Amino acid sequence: MGTITILDVTDPAAFGRIPPCADPGFDHRSCDYWEDAERGSKAARLAWLEPVPAASEAPRPRSTNPFLADLEAKAPVANPFATERPANPFLTPGDDEETAPMENPFAPAPPPRPKVAPDAPRKLQLLGRGLGVVGSYAKVLFEDDVAKAYAQFGPLTAYPRAQRTRDLYPSLPDAPLPAVITCIATTAEARGAGLATALVAAVCDDLTGRGFTAVETYPEIGARPDATSAATPGFWESVGFELAIADERFPVMRRALA
């Protein structure tokens, strides 16, 4: 094994270094299978790799009702019984009282929270939803600066399909809710080198530092190795997970975090 480095996917540069899937029909960079329980797909979608254009507000269509148009054209009628709202003397000149944040003038300003740009590729936006709260949702492992493994993870609330799978098994503990690892994958040429094991260890250490006490994953029985990124029950057992729910198709693997 060469020199191993692990990078959090938090910006376009890291996003661009996500390794390819073993099956070219799939793509980690456009997969929303776990984020969308109803219509999610693992398919490679080149359009998802392009920046998202900024949404422009469409002009409001003019009314075809002549009576409504007359009313809209009239100036608002002043209320003689209303009193003018007093100004807030603590606002900085130019601030809008309705939108100005409530800040403590005696406390230091909070540091800006990291976030993904609104025009970032769709998948990067999904991976960046928790940046300002819990951190990244994905990591890339490099061996000698070559990307060879990828993992996606995070709180259960970030992955509706994982929640739907979990709902099938009421016996699973629901307090506290676990973190989940939805994806662990290596490139085809890197299999068998222990890289996925190293990456899972790094993810579990990260989740422990974020305060999670357990992590779950949901492998699919019978899937082709190139068609799944959820690994196998045997793999998860080798990295400290236990079989929490036995199922012929979708078992649940769970590991307690120190």
C-alpha positions, -999 to +999 in steps of 0.1 A: +000+000+000+014+034-010+009+068+007-027+071+018-045+105+021-082+111+026-101+142+015-135+155+025-157+165-004-166+200+004-159+221-027-157+218-065-120+208-065-126+178-042-158+170-060-139+168-093-115+142-078-142+116-070-131+084-086-152+067-114-175+038-106-164+004-116-194+002-139-194+032-163-232+032-164-231+045-128-216+077-114-210+087-078-212+124-090-247+121-102-262+095-079-292+105-058-304+070-051-302+075-013-313+111-013-345+105-032-365+075-019-390+076-048-371+086-080-335+083-070-310+069-096-275+057-097-272+064-134-244+085-149-260+118-159-236+142-175-259+171-171-255+168-134-219+177-137-226+211-151-231+242-129-267+248-120-279+281-136-292+306-112-330+306-110-345+338-124-379+350-112-404+350-140-423+383-144-458+382-130-484+379-157-507+409-161-542+403-151-568+400-179-596+411-155-601+449-162-617+455-128-587+438-110-563+458-131-580+490-120-577+480-084-540+471-087-533+505-104-547+524-075-524+537-048-529+521-014-553+539+008-538+554+040-553+542+073-561+573+094-562+552+126-527+536+121-497+550+138-463+551+123-441+523+135-412+537+156-378+533+143-353+509+159-325+531+172-302+501+175-302+493+137-271+503+117-281+529+091-292+512+059-303+480+077-339+468+071-356+461+104-376+433+089-346+414+076-317+425+098-304+396+119-308+398+156-273+401+169-258+407+203-238+439+200-216+428+229-206+394+215-182+388+187-197+381+153-201+344+146-178+330+119-194+324+085-206+289+080-191+270+051-215+263+023-216+252-013-222+278-040-258+279-053-246+272-089-226+241-079-234+208-096-265+192-081-247+163-064-222+186-047-251+206-034-265+174-019-232+165-003-228+200+011-262+203+029-246+196+063-214+217+059-225+244+083-238+219+109-221+185+110-195+186+082-190+168+049-211+139+037-184+122+015-147+113+015-123+103-012-093+081-005-061+086-025-032+062-028-001+080-040-024+109-050-046+087-072-083+086-062-092+050-056-121+048-030-152+068-022-176+069+007-208+087+013-223+090+048-241+113+072-271+116+094-301+094+087-322+124+080-301+132+050-310+099+032-348+092+029-342+059+012-322+047+042-350+059+064-376+040+043-355+008+045-352+013+083-390+017+086-394-019+074-379-031+107-396-016+138-373-036+161-343-014+152-334+011+179-346+046+171-330+065+200-305+079+194-308+077+156-277+063+139-255+078+113-255+059+080-229+049+054-247+046+021-218+041-002-183+025+000-167+018-033-133+013-048-122+015-084-121-019-101-083-020-102-080-011-065-101-040-051-085-063-026-059-038-014-076-029+019-085+007+008-122+004+015-114-009+050-091+022+056-118+045+044-145+030+065-123+034+096-118+071+088-155+076+083-163+059+116-137+080+134-152+111+119-188+102+129-176+095+164-162+130+166-195+144+155-212+128+184-229+098+168-230+066+189-239+041+162-237+038+124-257+016+101-254+004+065-278-014+041-261-038+017-281-055-011-279-093-013-272-107-047-262-075-065-233-076-089-201-061-074-200-034-100-237-026-096-237-018-059-217+005-037-232-008-005-207-038-003-217-071+013-226-082+048-192-101+049-173-069+042-192-050+069-186-077+094-148-075+086-148-038+097-166-043+130-203-042+120-228-068+132-259-081+116-288-062+132-315-074+108-313-106+088-331-103+055-328-122+022-326-090+002-318-059+024-302-068+057-292-041+082-256-039+095-249-019+126-218-008+145-216+009+179-192+039+179-170+046+209 
